[in-house]
Amino acid sequence: MVSAAPTAAGIAARYRKINGLQGVEVTDGDRIMLRVGAVTGLRIARPLADHVRTALEKRRQRTPTIEYSRGANLMFLVNAPVGETHWDNRLFRYVAVRMGCGAMIALPGPGSSAWLVPPEGDRRIDFDALAHITIETATTKPRRDRTRLG
């Protein structure tokens, strides 16, 4: 017997149940989307995103990371900050953008993007920790490796 390919609805249900992504929705076009709330995303441009991944690996920290088909950015899923955060302006200098509450993040599903680092249960690092690592990495890399505006 041949098993059917997973459906967007089935994958979304798994994201909710196993990965604790309660804001997951399936669009009319069968795209799986995460509405930002308790979980947010930090979109970081490459090559800085690759350096951040290396820094996370060195610290033995993991957080779900999405690689989109165009590959210019990576999306790191993290636990959203509680209250105000002072990181946003500093991150923007390095082409790293936190997704605002209510924004939609496309999650891997049938025929779409892929997990570069797949989720493990509901474990994610906190936004503040990833923001700190991102800025630390951006300011310690040689000038030619930095992705920066201005």
Buried (B, 14 or more C-beta within 10 A) or exposed (E): EEEEEEEBEBBBEBBBEEBBBBBBEBEEEBBBBBBBEEBBBBBBBBEBBBBBBEBBEEEEBBBBBBBBEEEEBBBBBBBBBEEEBEBBEBBEBBBBBBBEEEBBBBBBBEEBBEEBBEBEEBEBBBBBBBBEBBBEBBEEBEEEEBBEEE
